[in-house]
Structure formats: structure tokens, C-alpha cells
């Protein structure tokens, strides 16, 4: 088995508000292995982005309440000083954000902003940094990189800015790359180009990637393993084949069934009924219970824990476990 590069243990990220405590991330645990792409999947508001912003040190504590461990090279990075975290962020752990148009400073050229990364994390001067930047822009498919080096963000398309952001993240050769829905703001054709680019560069640099998305079509083409999140918790883990071929949790089945395909033309689109419970008032039992057709009295009172259902599968559902003779597939 390949080496673990990151271990997240019982991570909790809470926010105090006038309405109560928001349990955005509530006891999340997972491992990331060398050279793999791990997808965190779930609908908007389930805690995917906050999980990874906490890993990046972009959630301030206080005012946020953060508990648990995030182990990188055997050390809990939540205990790092602000200065040490700043050195780690960008060099060892990089992040591609969802909105490329808002990720760059409009007052500075693309070349200057990439140079700042090289200066801060690699200690390079302008003379040594420029050829490295030009080479990385070529790798991510930017045409005329020498010209683009001196241009401003507003002179680029969204797809080009996303490629440049990938270049900015990979120029330090980080061990871990977090991609927060990097294709959401792009049209379909550009999405495919960016995903292919990420896949090819991941193989070249052997970078471990946490890929955040709600698009299950993207997951099937990109990920090695998939963790499904719902209401601040991970409710199913498997490799990508297990999630698609033998989904177990009713929520995962609902997500897969909700994909829009051409056979649904002129028919009502499938969907998961109901709404995600408010993060300030999660129920005591299973958080999916009110939307689940398999809900029992036990589901409403007791919160299920992740249990191993096969060599590759873990599921938090009472349909599976010691008191269940067979699985409902």
C-alpha cells in the first residue's frame, strides 16, 4: 500500500451564530495516500469546502471552534504557528479555488503574481523565476506564455485563468493539491480540458489531490476513491467503482439516481425529496432520516457510525451491520 500523506482525524469546525452553533464539519476522518485522487462528494452546504479550508488554515480559530487532528508528516498542523502554517500553505499543500476570476489581484500582471509565489516559497529572484514560470505556463497549455506573462487577469478568459491558477499551485511541486470545484464556473468544453490537464499533471508530479465536487460525472472520470458527505459528516467511503457499481447509503443512491440523462426527456426529473437539516439544529439520529424511505425508529434516535461492509466499502447506515442479514441493493 502506498504511503499516507495526510490523516484527518475526527475534525470538527463549528461557528457560533445568533441562531446557534453551526456544525459545518462534525467529526470527519479520512486518509489521503501518495499519488491518489480522493473525491469529496455531496450537495452544496454539506461541509466539503469548509473541511478543506480548515486543512489549509484558512478558517480562523477563534472565532471558529476547531477540534481534532490533521496529521501531515506525522505532525498535527492545527498546532502550527501562523508563520509555519503560511510556509506550509502554498509550498507543501496547494489549493485551486472555485472562482478563477476572483483569485488573482487585478492590479498586478500574471507574471508578477507567479513570481511572488516563486520568491516566497522557492527563494528565487526575478531572473531565475521567469524561465521557470514560462515553462510551467507552457505545461498547462497557455498559448504565447511570454506574452501572457506581462498581461493582467482581466485580459484572460476564465479557462485560461484556471490553467494559470493550476500553474501557480504546481510551480512549487506541492505534495498535496486541494481542488475546490475548479470547473464550476467554466463551460463544458473548457471543463473537460481542465480536468484532463489536472489528471496529466497529477501523473507527472505524483501529487496527491483532494477533489471537491457535487458533479458525479466528473468523479467517475477522475477519482481513485470517493467519500460522500452529508450534513457535516462522511456517510460512505469506497473506491470509485464501488460507489458507482454498488452504492450502499440511501443518500448515495439518491445522488446517483438524480443524474440527468437523456432518457428523462419529457419526464419528471428524479430527485431526493426534502431538504438538508439546518446545521444549527441537526437531529439526534441519522441526519438523512427525514429524507430516507428506509427510515426506522432507530434511525430517528441513534446516529449511525461508519462500519466496514467490505474490503473497499464503509457505510454509516443501519441497513448494514451485525443485525442485518442481507444488504438492500
C-alpha positions as CSV (number, residue, x, y, z in Angstrom):
1,X,0.0,0.0,0.0
2,X,1.2,3.5,-0.8
3,X,2.2,5.9,2.0
4,X,-0.3,8.1,3.7
5,X,0.5,11.8,3.1
6,X,-2.4,13.2,5.2
7,X,-4.5,11.9,8.0
8,X,-7.6,13.8,9.1
9,X,-8.9,12.6,12.5
10,X,-12.3,13.5,14.0
11,X,-12.2,17.0,12.5
12,X,-14.8,19.5,13.8
13,X,-15.2,23.0,12.6
14,X,-18.0,24.9,14.4
15,X,-19.2,28.6,14.1
16,X,-21.1,30.4,16.7
17,X,-24.0,32.5,15.3
18,X,-27.1,34.3,16.6
19,X,-29.2,31.3,15.7
20,X,-26.9,28.8,17.5
21,X,-23.7,26.8,16.8
22,X,-23.3,25.8,13.2
23,X,-21.7,22.4,13.0
24,X,-20.2,22.8,9.5
25,X,-17.8,19.9,9.8
26,X,-18.8,17.4,12.5
27,X,-16.3,14.5,13.2
28,X,-14.8,14.0,9.7
29,X,-12.0,11.4,9.4
30,X,-10.2,10.3,6.2
31,X,-6.7,9.4,4.9
32,X,-5.1,10.7,1.7
33,X,-2.4,8.4,0.0
34,X,0.5,9.3,-2.1
35,X,-0.3,9.9,-5.8
36,X,-4.1,9.3,-5.5
37,X,-7.1,11.5,-6.3
38,X,-9.6,11.4,-3.5
39,X,-13.1,13.0,-4.3
40,X,-15.2,14.6,-1.6
41,X,-18.8,14.5,-3.0
42,X,-22.0,16.0,-1.7
43,X,-24.6,18.7,-2.3
44,X,-24.0,22.3,-1.5
45,X,-23.7,23.0,2.2
46,X,-22.6,19.5,3.3
47,X,-19.2,20.7,4.6
48,X,-16.8,19.8,1.8
49,X,-15.2,23.2,1.3
50,X,-15.0,24.1,5.0
51,X,-13.2,20.7,5.6
52,X,-10.6,21.7,3.1
53,X,-10.4,25.3,4.1
54,X,-9.7,24.1,7.6
55,X,-6.9,21.9,6.3
56,X,-5.4,24.9,4.5
57,X,-5.6,27.0,7.7
58,X,-8.0,29.5,6.1
59,X,-10.5,29.2,8.9
60,X,-9.5,31.3,11.8
61,X,-9.7,29.9,15.3
62,X,-11.1,31.9,17.1
63,X,-13.8,32.8,16.2
64,X,-14.3,29.3,14.7
65,X,-14.1,26.3,17.0
66,X,-11.7,23.7,15.6
67,X,-11.1,20.3,17.1
68,X,-9.4,17.1,16.0
69,X,-6.2,16.4,14.2
70,X,-4.8,17.0,10.8
71,X,-1.5,15.0,10.5
72,X,1.0,15.9,7.8
73,X,4.4,14.3,8.1
74,X,3.4,12.9,11.5
75,X,2.7,16.4,12.9
76,X,-0.7,17.9,13.8
77,X,-0.7,21.0,11.6
78,X,-3.5,22.6,13.6
79,X,-0.9,23.2,16.2
80,X,1.4,25.2,13.9
81,X,2.1,28.9,14.4
82,X,0.7,31.3,11.8
83,X,4.1,31.7,10.3
84,X,4.8,28.0,10.0
85,X,1.3,27.5,8.5
86,X,2.0,30.2,6.0
87,X,5.2,28.4,4.9
88,X,3.4,25.1,4.6
89,X,0.4,26.6,2.7
90,X,1.4,27.1,-1.0
91,X,4.6,25.1,-0.8
92,X,3.6,21.7,0.6
93,X,-0.2,22.0,0.3
94,X,-1.7,24.0,-2.6
95,X,-5.3,24.9,-3.4
96,X,-7.2,25.7,-6.6
97,X,-10.2,27.8,-5.8
98,X,-13.6,27.7,-7.4
99,X,-13.7,31.2,-8.9
100,X,-10.6,31.9,-11.0
101,X,-11.7,35.5,-11.8
102,X,-11.6,36.4,-8.1
103,X,-8.4,34.5,-7.2
104,X,-6.0,37.0,-8.8
105,X,-5.2,40.6,-7.9
106,X,-6.4,42.7,-10.9
107,X,-3.7,45.3,-10.2
108,X,-0.8,43.1,-10.9
109,X,0.4,41.1,-14.0
110,X,0.2,37.4,-14.2
111,X,4.0,37.2,-14.2
112,X,4.3,39.3,-11.1
113,X,1.8,37.2,-9.2
114,X,3.5,33.9,-10.1
115,X,6.9,35.5,-9.3
116,X,5.6,36.3,-5.8
117,X,5.0,32.5,-5.3
118,X,8.5,31.6,-6.5
119,X,10.1,34.3,-4.3
120,X,8.1,33.4,-1.2
121,X,8.3,29.6,-1.4
122,X,11.3,28.8,-3.6
123,X,13.6,31.8,-2.8
124,X,14.1,32.7,-6.5
125,X,14.9,36.1,-7.9
126,X,13.2,37.5,-11.0
127,X,15.9,36.3,-13.4
128,X,15.7,32.7,-12.2
129,X,12.0,32.7,-11.7
130,X,10.9,33.9,-15.1
131,X,12.0,30.9,-17.2
132,X,10.5,28.5,-14.6
133,X,7.2,30.4,-14.8
134,X,7.2,30.4,-18.6
135,X,7.9,26.7,-18.6
136,X,5.0,26.0,-16.2
137,X,2.6,28.1,-18.3
138,X,3.6,26.0,-21.3
139,X,2.9,22.8,-19.3
140,X,-0.7,24.0,-18.5
141,X,-1.3,24.9,-22.2
142,X,-1.2,28.7,-22.1
143,X,-0.6,30.0,-25.6
144,X,2.2,32.6,-26.1
145,X,3.3,32.3,-22.4
146,X,6.0,35.0,-22.8
147,X,3.2,37.5,-23.8
148,X,0.8,36.3,-21.1
149,X,3.5,36.8,-18.5
150,X,3.1,40.6,-18.9
151,X,-0.7,40.7,-19.1
152,X,-3.3,41.3,-16.5
153,X,-6.0,38.9,-15.2
154,X,-8.8,40.8,-17.0
155,X,-7.2,40.1,-20.3
156,X,-7.6,36.4,-19.8
157,X,-10.7,34.1,-20.2
158,X,-12.0,32.1,-17.2
159,X,-10.5,28.9,-18.6
160,X,-7.0,30.5,-19.1
161,X,-7.1,31.9,-15.5
162,X,-8.0,28.4,-14.2
163,X,-5.0,27.0,-16.0
164,X,-2.8,29.7,-14.7
165,X,-4.0,29.0,-11.2
166,X,-3.1,25.4,-11.6
167,X,0.4,26.5,-12.8
168,X,0.7,28.8,-9.8
169,X,-0.2,25.9,-7.4
170,X,2.0,23.3,-9.1
171,X,5.1,25.5,-9.6
172,X,6.2,24.7,-6.0
173,X,5.6,21.0,-6.6
174,X,3.4,20.5,-3.6
175,X,2.7,17.1,-2.1
176,X,-1.0,17.8,-1.7
177,X,-3.3,19.7,-4.0
178,X,-6.8,20.6,-3.0
179,X,-9.2,21.5,-5.9
180,X,-12.4,23.1,-4.7
181,X,-14.9,22.6,-7.6
182,X,-12.3,24.0,-10.1
183,X,-14.6,23.6,-13.1
184,X,-17.9,25.0,-11.8
185,X,-17.5,28.5,-13.4
186,X,-16.4,27.1,-16.8
187,X,-18.3,25.9,-19.8
188,X,-18.5,22.2,-20.6
189,X,-15.7,22.2,-23.3
190,X,-13.2,24.0,-21.0
191,X,-14.2,21.8,-18.1
192,X,-13.0,18.7,-19.9
193,X,-9.8,20.4,-20.9
194,X,-9.0,21.5,-17.3
195,X,-9.9,18.0,-15.9
196,X,-7.6,16.3,-18.5
197,X,-4.9,18.8,-17.6
198,X,-5.2,18.1,-13.9
199,X,-5.1,14.3,-14.5
200,X,-2.0,14.5,-16.7
201,X,-0.1,16.9,-14.3
202,X,-1.0,14.7,-11.3
203,X,0.7,11.8,-13.0
204,X,3.7,13.9,-13.9
205,X,4.2,15.4,-10.5
206,X,2.8,12.5,-8.5
207,X,0.8,14.9,-6.4
208,X,-2.0,13.7,-4.1
209,X,-5.3,15.5,-4.9
210,X,-8.4,16.1,-2.8
211,X,-11.0,16.9,-5.4
212,X,-14.2,18.7,-4.1
213,X,-17.3,18.4,-6.3
214,X,-21.0,17.8,-6.5
215,X,-20.7,16.5,-10.1
216,X,-20.7,12.7,-10.1
217,X,-19.9,12.6,-13.8
218,X,-16.6,14.3,-13.0
219,X,-15.8,11.9,-10.2
220,X,-16.2,8.8,-12.4
221,X,-13.5,10.1,-14.8
222,X,-11.0,11.5,-12.3
223,X,-11.0,9.9,-8.9
224,X,-9.5,6.8,-7.4
225,X,-11.5,6.9,-4.2
226,X,-14.7,8.7,-3.2
227,X,-16.0,9.9,0.1
228,X,-19.7,11.0,0.2
229,X,-20.5,13.8,2.7
230,X,-23.9,14.8,4.1
231,X,-24.7,17.4,6.7
232,X,-21.2,17.8,8.0
233,X,-20.3,14.0,8.1
234,X,-18.8,11.4,5.8
235,X,-21.6,8.8,5.3
236,X,-19.9,6.5,2.7
237,X,-16.4,5.6,1.6
238,X,-15.3,3.4,-1.3
239,X,-13.2,3.3,-4.4
240,X,-14.8,4.9,-7.4
241,X,-16.0,1.6,-8.8
242,X,-17.7,0.6,-5.6
243,X,-19.6,3.9,-5.4
244,X,-20.9,3.6,-8.9
245,X,-21.5,-0.2,-9.1
246,X,-22.6,-1.0,-5.5
247,X,-23.6,2.2,-3.7
248,X,-24.9,1.4,-0.2
249,X,-26.1,4.5,1.6
250,X,-29.6,5.7,0.5
251,X,-28.2,9.2,0.1
252,X,-25.5,8.0,-2.3
253,X,-28.1,6.0,-4.3
254,X,-30.2,9.1,-4.4
255,X,-27.3,11.2,-5.7
256,X,-26.6,8.7,-8.5
257,X,-30.3,8.4,-9.4
258,X,-30.5,12.2,-9.7
259,X,-28.1,12.4,-12.5
260,X,-29.8,13.9,-15.6
261,X,-29.6,11.7,-18.6
262,X,-31.3,11.8,-22.0
263,X,-33.8,9.0,-21.1
264,X,-35.5,11.6,-18.7
265,X,-36.6,13.9,-21.5
266,X,-40.3,14.7,-21.2
267,X,-40.4,13.0,-17.8
268,X,-40.2,14.4,-14.3
269,X,-36.5,14.6,-13.2
270,X,-35.5,12.3,-10.4
271,X,-34.5,14.0,-7.1
272,X,-34.1,13.4,-3.4
273,X,-37.1,14.7,-1.6
274,X,-36.9,17.1,1.3
275,X,-34.1,19.4,2.5
276,X,-30.8,19.1,4.3
277,X,-31.4,19.8,8.1
278,X,-30.1,23.1,9.4
279,X,-26.5,22.9,10.7
280,X,-27.6,24.7,13.9
281,X,-30.2,22.0,14.7
282,X,-29.1,18.6,13.5
283,X,-31.3,15.7,14.6
284,X,-30.1,13.2,17.3
285,X,-30.3,10.3,14.9
286,X,-29.3,9.8,11.3
287,X,-29.2,13.2,9.6
288,X,-30.7,11.8,6.4
289,X,-33.6,10.1,8.2
290,X,-36.3,12.6,7.3
291,X,-35.5,12.2,3.6
292,X,-34.9,8.4,3.6
293,X,-37.6,5.9,2.5
294,X,-35.9,3.2,4.7
295,X,-36.1,5.2,7.9
296,X,-36.9,3.3,11.1
297,X,-37.5,4.4,14.7
298,X,-33.9,3.6,15.4
299,X,-32.7,5.9,12.6
300,X,-34.5,8.8,14.2
301,X,-33.0,8.2,17.6
302,X,-29.4,6.9,17.1
303,X,-26.7,8.3,14.8
304,X,-25.1,5.5,12.7
305,X,-21.4,5.2,12.6
306,X,-19.3,4.3,9.6
307,X,-18.8,0.5,9.5
308,X,-16.8,-1.7,7.2
309,X,-19.1,-3.5,4.8
310,X,-16.5,-5.0,2.5
311,X,-12.8,-4.7,1.8
312,X,-13.3,-1.4,-0.1
313,X,-16.5,-0.1,1.5
314,X,-17.6,1.8,4.6
315,X,-21.1,3.0,5.2
316,X,-22.9,4.8,8.0
317,X,-26.4,3.2,7.7
318,X,-28.4,0.7,9.9
319,X,-29.3,-1.2,6.7
320,X,-25.8,-2.6,7.1
321,X,-24.2,-4.1,10.2
322,X,-24.3,-7.0,12.7
323,X,-28.1,-7.0,13.0
324,X,-28.7,-7.1,9.2
325,X,-28.7,-10.5,7.4
326,X,-28.5,-9.1,3.9
327,X,-27.9,-5.8,2.1
328,X,-30.6,-3.9,0.3
329,X,-29.1,-3.3,-3.1
